[in-house]
Amino acid sequence: MEQHVADGAPVGAEEDTGAKQRPPRPLWKELPLLVLVALVLAVLIKTFFLQAFSIPSDSMNNTLMKNDRVLVDKFSPWLGAVPHRGEVVVFHDPGNWLDASELPPQSGSATVRHIQSALSTVGLMPSATEKDLIKRVIAVGGDTVTCNAGAPVEVNGVTLSEPYIYPGATPCDDFAVGTVKVPKGYLWVMGDHRNDSEDSRYQRVHDNGGGFVPVSDVVGRAVVVAWPLTHWSTLPIPATFGQSGLSQPPVSATPYALGGLAAVVAAVPATIWWRRRRRRSATQ
């Protein structure tokens, strides 16, 4: 005959339940896994989705200030997206556009350089070795740009109203290049501070590759100013590039969080959920 205890449970049930219960692993033992998950997520995000870049000069004032940190969408190009007029994009140096003064400064300490390299690998800090520039796309392959002294910029015969230009700067006076046809697969870019930007106009005047940027050199679109917090803002396409005379409509981009920080934030709740699930499983 089956024996019962006072609460109606079969004899031996307490022993069986106790045998099945396992104490949850302490957090300090799971912390290495948390860190590993965060690092893996950070590297993946930086490689395929999002990366932080530092603004090296004043050429994009006042949209971007020197030493601002911007977050660049690297995922859209993987899906076949191409730059649109009006976007602020980061691109690799097409051919000696950068001079030494615009390169990120490197510390004299080997330890600091190693730390910076490690942080840049996971997207928490801009790299001090990458030669990248940031400008605004004014025209894309197939467009005709007109840039004359004393006149506004025209693209395909449409006049651009450019409220983003630095106050007091002139659209084309410093480097008036006349009329330029942008080849397919290339971009025509300008800085928002036209009087302090060695952009497509400057490079064309100095006969450096015609001033064009290969689309293949584009790293991605800058979507948000992330640092300092007082400068935080999104970087939408200005309305002037949505005029009916311009055939290519603007597209929107969703701002992202900082790659490395997003990885940590994503890993923490995932680890907490995992721990709670294990506790529930241990008590069942």
Residue pairs with C-beta under 8 A, 6 or more apart in sequence:
2 10
2 11
3 10
3 11
4 10
4 11
5 11
5 13
5 14
20 282
20 284
21 282
21 283
22 282
23 282
24 275
24 278
24 279
24 282
25 275
25 278
27 275
30 271
30 275
33 271
34 267
34 268
34 271
37 263
37 267
37 270
37 271
38 260
38 263
38 264
38 266
38 267
39 122
39 263
40 263
41 262
41 263
41 266
41 267
42 122
42 123
42 124
42 259
42 260
42 262
42 263
42 264
43 121
43 122
43 123
44 263
45 123
45 259
45 260
45 262
45 263
46 121
46 122
46 123
46 259
46 260
47 74
48 74
48 75
48 78
49 73
49 74
49 75
49 256
49 259
50 71
50 72
50 73
50 74
50 75
50 123
50 256
50 257
50 258
50 259
50 262
51 71
51 72
51 74
51 123
51 219
51 220
51 259
52 69
52 70
52 71
52 72
52 123
52 124
52 125
52 126
52 226
52 258
52 259
53 69
53 70
53 71
53 72
53 90
53 126
53 132
53 134
53 219
53 222
54 67
54 68
54 69
54 104
54 126
55 64
55 65
55 66
55 67
55 68
55 69
55 70
55 134
56 66
56 98
56 102
56 103
56 104
56 133
57 66
57 102
57 196
58 65
58 66
58 193
58 196
59 135
59 191
59 192
59 193
59 196
59 197
59 198
59 199
60 88
60 134
60 135
60 136
60 191
60 192
60 193
60 197
61 166
61 192
61 193
61 196
62 166
62 167
62 192
62 193
63 88
63 136
63 164
63 192
63 235
64 70
64 88
64 134
64 192
64 222
64 225
65 231
68 225
68 227
68 228
68 231
69 126
69 225
69 226
69 227
69 228
70 88
70 90
70 134
70 222
70 223
70 224
70 225
70 226
70 235
71 222
71 223
71 224
71 226
71 255
71 256
71 257
71 258
71 259
72 90
72 219
72 220
72 221
72 222
72 223
73 220
73 221
73 222
73 223
73 253
73 256
74 219
74 220
75 220
76 220
76 221
76 253
77 218
77 220
81 251
82 140
82 215
83 89
83 137
83 140
83 187
83 215
83 218
83 221
84 137
84 140
84 237
84 241
84 248
84 249
84 250
84 251
85 137
85 138
85 139
85 140
85 143
85 155
85 237
85 241
85 246
85 248
85 250
86 136
86 137
86 237
86 238
86 240
86 241
86 250
87 136
87 137
87 221
87 222
87 235
87 237
87 250
88 134
88 135
88 136
88 137
88 221
88 222
88 235
89 134
89 135
89 136
89 137
89 187
89 189
89 218
89 219
89 220
89 221
89 222
90 132
90 133
90 134
90 218
90 219
90 220
90 221
90 222
91 132
91 133
91 134
91 135
91 187
91 189
91 213
91 217
91 218
91 219
92 130
92 131
92 132
92 133
92 217
92 219
93 131
93 132
93 133
93 217
94 203
94 209
94 212
94 213
94 214
94 217
95 208
95 209
96 208
97 133
97 198
97 203
97 208
98 131
98 133
103 128
103 131
104 126
104 127
104 128
104 129
105 128
106 113
106 116
106 128
106 129
107 113
107 116
113 128
116 125
116 127
116 128
117 127
117 128
117 129
119 125
119 260
120 126
120 127
120 128
122 259
122 260
122 263
123 258
123 259
123 260
123 263
124 258
124 259
124 260
124 261
132 219
134 222
135 189
135 190
135 191
135 197
135 199
135 200
135 213
136 164
136 189
136 190
136 191
136 192
137 187
137 188
137 189
138 145
138 153
138 155
138 160
138 188
138 189
138 190
138 200
139 145
139 155
139 182
139 187
139 188
140 182
140 187
140 188
140 248
141 182
141 183
141 184
141 185
141 186
141 187
141 215
142 182
142 184
143 155
143 156
143 181
143 182
143 188
144 155
144 156
144 157
144 179
144 180
144 181
144 182
145 153
145 154
145 155
145 177
145 179
145 180
145 181
145 182
145 188
146 153
146 154
146 155
146 157
146 178
146 179
146 180
147 153
147 154
147 171
147 172
147 175
147 176
147 177
147 178
147 180
147 201
148 172
148 176
148 178
149 170
149 172
149 173
149 176
150 170
150 173
151 171
151 172
152 159
152 160
152 161
152 162
152 171
152 172
153 159
153 160
153 162
153 171
153 172
153 190
154 160
155 246
156 245
156 246
156 247
157 245
158 243
158 245
158 246
160 171
160 240
160 241
161 240
162 171
162 238
162 240
163 238
163 240
164 192
164 238
165 171
165 192
165 193
165 194
166 192
166 193
166 194
166 195
166 196
168 195
169 192
169 193
169 194
169 195
169 196
170 194
170 195
171 194
172 194
172 201
173 194
173 195
174 194
174 195
174 201
174 202
175 201
175 202
175 204
175 205
176 201
177 201
177 204
177 205
177 211
180 188
180 204
180 210
180 211
182 188
182 212
183 212
185 214
185 215
185 216
186 212
186 213
186 214
186 215
187 212
187 213
187 214
187 215
187 218
188 200
188 211
188 212
188 213
189 199
189 200
189 213
190 197
190 199
190 200
190 201
191 197
191 198
191 199
199 211
200 211
200 212
200 213
201 211
202 211
203 209
203 210
203 211
204 210
204 211
205 211
221 235
221 253
222 235
223 234
223 235
223 253
223 254
223 255
223 256
224 232
224 233
224 234
224 235
224 255
224 256
225 231
225 232
225 233
225 234
225 235
226 232
226 258
234 255
236 252
237 250
237 251
237 252
241 250
242 249
242 250
256 262
257 265
